[in-house]
Amino acid sequence: MGVALSCKSASGRTQSDTGEPPALLFDQHILEEIFLKLPYTQVVRVCRLVCHQWKEVADSQSLWKEKCRRDGYKLCDTTKIPTDWRLFYALCHNKQNLLKNSCGEDQLKGWQMLDKGQKWQVKKLWEPHPNEKVRTNFVTSYGRCRKMQLIDLKKKGYSSSFMDEFQPAIRVTDWYAALWDCAIEYTIFVKLLNQKKEVINEFCPEPFYFEPRFDLQWNQVCIETKNHNNKVRLKTSAMNSFQVTHIFRNYGPGVRYVIIVHGGSVRRFWSEWCGIRITDTCIEICPAEAT
């Protein structure tokens, strides 16, 4: 575990070449332990640029496999072992909502409107949302109102090889609430598409109908697919709200895009935005098991 007083830098220059203070050459196990205590970005953007030894340790599979273990990123399927543990850690650590403008904070930007009529508006919340960061929601008008967004997984950082070999779970959640004293309809479908935008797997439930209610409560729609049969589990509560749970798993190779279409309609022709309220829609890739 001795310490050398000089080492070659990543550019191949030594102290005599640059006149700069040398980097310390640590025992590999000590250096790995130090890196395990540092943030991901610091290891990747700073430490691996110091010298060849630091780069080798920062790129080692053993480092990132151990970092996954310590941070609680467990494999969903133990038969599918990542070939790149650093990539696996990065995707777990940087898990994000792949949808743009999920709450209407940027009005209707990022969404494609599919139907005619009064369409959509963005309004402030009537009731607080469980997510305190949510301040606005989308509201439908009379008639049929749907909006769509297409996600290019490669542009989001998910390579074709990772999607094909690892097939991480794809989780979709949506929040809805009824407005005013009229019956409403809520619809949603999510499809996994290949490079030619052909359907590989899909979730297309029947429309949900809601009678007039005055509690203005938010209810979560959590969509989970566990196999190719797309079985749906419905849960009810004493408050007459329900949850649909569905996560895409084992969907096969070739997934390159995810498309979501959702919306609803009011069963009265009121010239107002008094239909279903939707907000905090989320589509995320989940390489690791939830802890």
N, C-alpha and C positions, 0 to 999 in steps of 0.2 A: 504494500500500500504506500510505496514511496512517492514522492512528488518530484517530477523533473522540472528543470528551470527553463526549458524552452520546448517549443513544438512547432511544427509547420502549421501555418494558417490554412484556411480553406482555399485560399488563392495560390498556395504552394510556396509562399515566401516565409523566410525565417526572420528572427530578430535582426541578424546581421544585414538582411536585405532592406528592412524597413526602418530600423532604429527605434521601433516601438517596444514597450514592455512586453515580455513573452506571456502567453496564456499558460495556465497551470495544467499539467497533465495529471489528472486524478486516476486512481483505480476505477475501473469501469463500473463496479458495483456501487461505489460511493457516488460517482457522477450520476448514475441512474437514480439513486435515492434522492439526490438533490433535485433532479428534473421532475420527479414524481410529486414534489411539493410545490412546483411552480405552475402558474396558469398555462393553459394550452398555447395561447398566442405567444407567450414569452419564450416557450421552448422552441416553437416552430419559427418564429420571426427573428429571434435574437440568439438564443443559445446555439442553434445548429450552424450559425454563420461564424462562430468563433474560430474553430480549427477543425481538422479532419476527425480527430477523436470525438469531439463534441457532436459533430454532425452524425457520425456513425451511431452513437448512443441515442441521439434524438430521433433517428430514423429506424431504430431497432424495433422489431415486433414485440420483443419481451417487455420493453418499456411501456408500450401502449396497451398491451394485454393486461399488465399489472395495473395500469392507470384505470382501465375499464373496471377491473375488479374492485379497486379501492373506492371508485366513485359510484359503484352500484349499478353499472351498466351490464345487465345480465342478458345473455342470448335468449331470444324468444324460442328458438328451436336449436337445441344443442347438437343436432346433426348437421347444421349449416354453420361451419366454422369460417369466419372472415379470413380471406387471404391477405387483407391489409388492415391490421388492427388500428393503425393510426387513422385511416379513413373511417372505420367504424366508430372510433371515439369521437372524431370530429362531427360526424352526422348525429350522434347521440347528444353531444354537448351543444351543438348549434341547432337543435330541433326547433322548427319555426312553422308558423302558419304560412302555407304556400299560396293562399289566396290574397289578392290585393284588395284593400279597402273593404274589410269584412264587416264593418259597422256603419259605413256611410260617412265616415269622417271626411272623406274627399268627395262628398255628394255621390254621383253615380259612376265616377271614374273607375275603369277597370272591368266593368260589367257590360255585357251586351244584352239589350232589351229585345225580347222576342215577340211581343204582342202589341197590338194597336190599342187605342183608347187613351184614358187618362194616364195610364202607366204607373210609374213609381214617384214617390217623393221621399226625401230624408227629413225626419222630424226628431226633435229632442225626446228623450224617454219620458213617458208618463209615470212610470214607476221605476225605482232603482233596480239595476241589473245585478245579479250575483257577482259579476266581474266589475269591480268598482271603476275600472278604466273605461268602461263602455259608457258613452254619453249620448249616442244617437242610434236610430234604427231606421230601416227601410220600411215603408208603408205602401200597401197596394191600394188601388182604387177599385171601382166596379169593373165587372167583366174579368177576363182572364189576364193576369199579369205574371209574367215569368222573366227571370233574368239568368244569364249563363256566363260562366267563366271557364276557360280552357287553360290547364297548367301544363307547361312543357317541363318535364322532370329533368332533362339534361341541362336546361338553362338554370335550374334551381340547384345544380350541383350533384345530381344523382346519375351516375354513369350507367350506360347500358349493361356493362358487365356486373355492376353491383346489383341492379334491379333484377337481372336474370338469375344470377347465382344465389343471391341472398334472399330475394323476394321479401323485403321487410313489410311488416304490417302497415296498412294505410288506413288511418283513422279519420272519420268525418264527423263533425258535430255541428248542429244548427240549433238556434234558439228562436222560439216563436211565441207570440202572445196575441190574443184576440183583442179587438178594439170596438168600442161602442156596443150597441144592443142589436147586432144583426148576426145571422149565421154566416160562417165563413168556411172556405176550403183551403187546405194547405197541401201542396204537392212538392215532391223532391225526387230527383233521380241522380245517381252518380254512376259514371261508367269509366272503366279502365280501357285505354285504347293502345293499339300498337302503332308502329311508325306510319302506317297507311291510314291511321285513325279508324281502324276497324275494332269492333268491340271484342275484348278478351274476357271481361267479367263486368257485371253490372248489378246495381241495386235499384229496382224500380217498383216500390210498393204502391198499393192503391192509394188514391187521395185520402187525406184525413179530413173529416167533417166535424165542425164544432158548432154547437148551438150557442145562442146568446149567453154571455156571462158578464158579470160586472166586477170581478175581482182583479182584472188586469194583471194577473200573475204571469211571470215568465216560466215556461216549461221547456225542458231540454229534449231535443231529439238527438240521440247518440246512435249512429248507424254502424252496425257491426256485421261483417260477413266472415264466417269461420270456415266456409268451404264453398265449393262450386254450386251447392244447392241454394245458397243465399237465404238460409233460414233466418227468420226474424223473431226476436224475443220481445214481447210486449210486457211492460210493467205498469201497473196502476197503483195509485195511492189514494189515501182517504180524501185528498183534496181534489179528486177527479182529474188530476193531471196524469200523463203517462210518459213513458220513455221507451223509445225504440232503440235497441242496441245492435250495432253492426260494424265489424272491422273486416276489411279485406285481408285475407290470409291465403297462402298457398294458391295463388291465382295463376301461376305458371309464368314462363318466360315471355318476354316481348313487350312488357308494359312501358310505354314512353310518354303517355299523356294521361291526365285525369280531367274529366269534364263534369261539371256540376250544373244542374238546372233546377231552380226551385222558385216558388212563388205561391200564388193562390188567387182567390176571387171572392167577391161578396155576393151573396144571393139576393141583393137588392140593387137596383140601378140608381144609386145615389151619386150625384156628381160631386163626390168628395173622396178624400183619401181616408177611408174608414175600414179598410180590410185588415188582413193579417199583418202583424209587425214581425220583422225578421232582423236579427242582429248577431254579431259575434260568431259568424259562420267560420268553421275552421277545417282545413284539410292538412294533415301532417303525416310525414313518414316516421314510423316508430321502429327503428332497428332493434332497440333494446326492450326487454320486458319491463313493464311498469313496476316501480318500487314504491 
